[in-house]
């Protein structure tokens, strides 16, 4: 990546349900969108790159730190 190139946007999927994460990944990937999945809020926070553009699909009812806290 060149210094002034923008990183590819990523759709972050945060959900404790494996089937939901898998389904959304398959759906979004079928139209060429890059995804990253996390089963907990902490996993997302530990892996998130603030310099990378994107958005979050977030389950509000997560174990530990819920979606509203995140």
C-alpha positions as CSV (number, residue, x, y, z in Angstrom):
1,X,0.0,0.0,0.0
2,X,1.3,3.4,-0.9
3,X,1.4,6.1,1.8
4,X,-1.5,8.0,0.4
5,X,-3.7,5.0,-0.6
6,X,-6.8,4.4,1.4
7,X,-7.2,0.9,2.9
8,X,-10.0,-1.2,1.6
9,X,-13.2,-0.6,3.6
10,X,-14.3,-3.5,5.9
11,X,-17.7,-4.4,7.3
12,X,-17.1,-5.6,10.8
13,X,-19.7,-8.1,12.0
14,X,-19.9,-8.4,15.8
15,X,-22.3,-11.2,16.9
16,X,-22.1,-14.2,19.2
17,X,-24.1,-16.4,16.9
18,X,-21.9,-18.3,14.5
19,X,-24.7,-18.8,11.9
20,X,-25.4,-15.1,11.8
21,X,-21.8,-14.2,11.3
22,X,-21.4,-16.9,8.6
23,X,-24.6,-15.9,6.8
24,X,-23.7,-12.2,6.7
25,X,-20.2,-12.9,5.6
26,X,-21.4,-15.0,2.7
27,X,-24.1,-12.5,1.7
28,X,-21.8,-9.5,1.8
29,X,-18.9,-11.4,0.2
30,X,-21.2,-12.4,-2.7
31,X,-21.4,-8.7,-3.8
32,X,-17.6,-8.2,-3.3
33,X,-17.6,-6.6,0.1
34,X,-14.8,-7.4,2.6
35,X,-15.8,-8.5,6.1
36,X,-14.2,-9.3,9.4
37,X,-16.1,-11.2,12.1
38,X,-15.9,-11.2,15.9
39,X,-17.9,-13.2,18.5
40,X,-17.4,-10.6,21.3
41,X,-17.0,-6.8,21.7
42,X,-13.6,-7.4,23.2
43,X,-12.5,-9.4,20.1
44,X,-13.5,-6.5,17.9
45,X,-11.8,-3.9,20.1
46,X,-8.6,-6.0,20.2
47,X,-8.5,-6.3,16.4
48,X,-9.9,-3.0,15.2
49,X,-7.7,-0.7,13.1
50,X,-8.9,2.9,13.5
51,X,-7.2,3.9,10.3
52,X,-9.2,1.5,8.2
53,X,-12.5,2.8,6.8
54,X,-15.6,0.6,7.3
55,X,-18.8,0.1,9.3
56,X,-20.1,-2.2,12.0
57,X,-23.0,-4.6,12.0
58,X,-23.5,-5.1,15.7
59,X,-25.6,-7.4,17.9
60,X,-26.9,-5.4,20.8
61,X,-27.2,-8.5,23.0
62,X,-23.7,-9.8,23.4
63,X,-22.2,-11.6,26.4
64,X,-19.9,-9.4,28.6
65,X,-19.7,-6.0,27.0
66,X,-23.0,-5.6,25.1
67,X,-23.5,-3.8,21.9
68,X,-24.7,-0.6,23.6
69,X,-21.6,-0.5,25.8
70,X,-19.4,-1.0,22.7
